Amino acid sequence: MCSKKSGFLFYGKMEISIALVLCKENPVEKVIRSLPQENKRVRYVLPEEAEKLRVTLPAWLKPIVIVACQTGLRRGNLAKLTISQLNFTVNRFIVGRTKNGDPIGISMTSIVRKTLLDVIGIRKVMSPYVFCDEQGKPHSPNKVSIAFKRACRRAKVENLRLHDLRHDFATLMLRKTKNLVDVQHAMGHKDSRMTLRYAHLLPDDLRGAYEAIDNQGTASVFSRFLHGKEDEKGLQAATP
């Protein structure tokens, strides 16, 4: 069986053949559609799990976890975060650029601002990096992931990865704002379908949306007749 990468390469060649009228359809298209799609896993931190992790997380890792949960940043961005990227005047920081060259800006919540200031203020080593060790070197992404995994093991929290803090951020923002577009922009999703994976977590939160349209619009017009005398006469006349 060919790999997914090989399949896409062959798919591209067949598309060129179609353009050159060498064949009428792409025989690889059905195979590509049958390949496994991107992992739809959504795992966030439960309140009781957060209480357990609060005890088992090492001191140097707690600030990283706080910022991750409040920004949705990936571990690579957190590890490479430098002081020069932070702007405490406008409470924002830049973590990179898009393919178009546009800067990716992250807004600081009050807890993120306080956490970053505390981390920078209490350390005794000079370093351009926000999260660094005693030698001023940045914590590697793997080191952060392994430390988080060990903390989860000590806390007996199962099936939770460092990357899931990104899902935790998205879930919290969606529950509080109920705005998928805001979550999409905050997560940096180019495709809205990636953001929709979180929508199923909000069945109860959507109840208010249904209540807002209750007896409104087109249905309300028909409802007045359905429960009125005019419609009762019509129903009686239509009864055989």
LINURUR-V909426 format. One record per pair of residues at least 12 apart in sequence whose C-alpha atoms are under 10 Angstrom apart, sorted by the first residue. I is the first residue (numbers start at 1). GAP is how many residues later the second one is. Records with the same first field share a line. If there is no record, write none. Layout:
I->GAP ; GAP
This chain:
3->32
4->27 ; 28 ; 31 ; 32
7->21 ; 22 ; 24 ; 25 ; 28
8->20 ; 21 ; 23 ; 24
10->16 ; 17 ; 18 ; 19
11->15 ; 16 ; 17 ; 18 ; 20 ; 21
12->14 ; 16 ; 17
13->13 ; 15
14->12 ; 13 ; 14 ; 15
15->12 ; 13 ; 14
38->156
40->154 ; 157 ; 158
41->123 ; 126 ; 156 ; 157
42->122 ; 123 ; 124 ; 125 ; 126 ; 128 ; 129 ; 155 ; 156 ; 159
43->116 ; 117 ; 118 ; 120 ; 121 ; 122 ; 123 ; 124 ; 125 ; 128 ; 155
44->25 ; 116 ; 117 ; 119 ; 120 ; 121 ; 122 ; 123 ; 124 ; 125 ; 126 ; 127 ; 128
45->24 ; 112 ; 115 ; 116 ; 119 ; 120 ; 122 ; 123 ; 124 ; 126
46->111 ; 122
48->109
49->103 ; 106 ; 107 ; 108 ; 109 ; 111
50->102 ; 105 ; 107
51->104
52->99 ; 100 ; 102 ; 103 ; 104 ; 105
53->95 ; 98 ; 99 ; 100 ; 101 ; 102 ; 103 ; 104
54->97 ; 101
55->96 ; 99 ; 100
56->92 ; 94 ; 95 ; 96 ; 97 ; 98 ; 99 ; 100
57->90 ; 91 ; 92 ; 93 ; 94 ; 95 ; 97 ; 98
58->89 ; 90 ; 92 ; 93
60->59 ; 71 ; 72 ; 73 ; 79 ; 84 ; 87
61->70 ; 78 ; 83 ; 84 ; 86 ; 87 ; 90
62->53 ; 86
63->49 ; 51 ; 52 ; 53 ; 55 ; 56 ; 68
64->14 ; 15 ; 48 ; 51 ; 52 ; 55 ; 66 ; 67 ; 80
65->13 ; 79 ; 83 ; 97 ; 100
66->45 ; 46 ; 49 ; 50 ; 99
67->41 ; 42 ; 44 ; 45 ; 46 ; 48 ; 49 ; 98 ; 102
68->44 ; 94 ; 95 ; 96 ; 97 ; 98 ; 99 ; 100 ; 101
69->43 ; 93 ; 94 ; 95 ; 96 ; 97 ; 98 ; 99 ; 100 ; 101 ; 103
70->37 ; 38 ; 39 ; 40 ; 41 ; 42 ; 95 ; 96 ; 98 ; 99 ; 100 ; 102 ; 103
71->35 ; 36 ; 37 ; 38 ; 41 ; 94 ; 95 ; 97 ; 98 ; 99 ; 102 ; 115 ; 116
72->34 ; 91 ; 92 ; 93 ; 94 ; 95 ; 96 ; 97 ; 98 ; 101 ; 111 ; 114 ; 115 ; 116
73->22 ; 33 ; 90 ; 92 ; 93 ; 96 ; 113 ; 114 ; 115
74->67 ; 88 ; 89 ; 90 ; 91 ; 92 ; 113
75->64 ; 65 ; 66 ; 67 ; 69 ; 70 ; 87 ; 88 ; 90 ; 91
76->19 ; 63 ; 64 ; 65 ; 66 ; 68
77->17 ; 18 ; 19 ; 64
78->17 ; 51 ; 52 ; 53 ; 60 ; 61 ; 62 ; 63 ; 66
79->50 ; 51 ; 52 ; 53 ; 58 ; 59 ; 60 ; 61 ; 62 ; 63 ; 64 ; 65
80->15 ; 48 ; 49 ; 50 ; 51 ; 52 ; 58 ; 59 ; 60 ; 61
81->12 ; 13 ; 14 ; 15 ; 47 ; 48 ; 49 ; 50 ; 51 ; 57
82->12 ; 13 ; 45 ; 46 ; 47 ; 48 ; 49 ; 50 ; 56
83->33 ; 34 ; 37 ; 44 ; 45 ; 46 ; 47 ; 48
84->44 ; 45 ; 46
85->20 ; 43 ; 44 ; 45
86->20 ; 22 ; 27 ; 30 ; 44
87->20 ; 21 ; 26
88->20 ; 25 ; 28 ; 29
90->17 ; 18
91->15 ; 16 ; 17 ; 18 ; 19 ; 21 ; 22
92->13 ; 14 ; 15 ; 16 ; 17 ; 21
93->12 ; 13 ; 14 ; 15
94->12 ; 13
98->90
104->81 ; 82 ; 84
105->81
106->80 ; 81
107->79
116->14 ; 15
117->13
119->12 ; 13
120->12
123->13
124->12
125->12
141->21
144->18
145->16 ; 17 ; 18
146->15 ; 16
147->15
148->12 ; 13 ; 14
149->12 ; 13
166->21
167->20 ; 30 ; 31
169->14 ; 17 ; 18
170->12 ; 13 ; 14 ; 16 ; 17 ; 25 ; 28
171->12 ; 24 ; 26 ; 27 ; 28 ; 30 ; 31
173->13
174->21 ; 24 ; 25 ; 27 ; 28 ; 31
175->23 ; 24 ; 26 ; 27 ; 29 ; 30 ; 31
176->29
178->21 ; 24 ; 27 ; 28 ; 31
179->20
180->12 ; 15 ; 16 ; 18 ; 19
181->14 ; 15
182->13
183->12 ; 13 ; 15
184->12
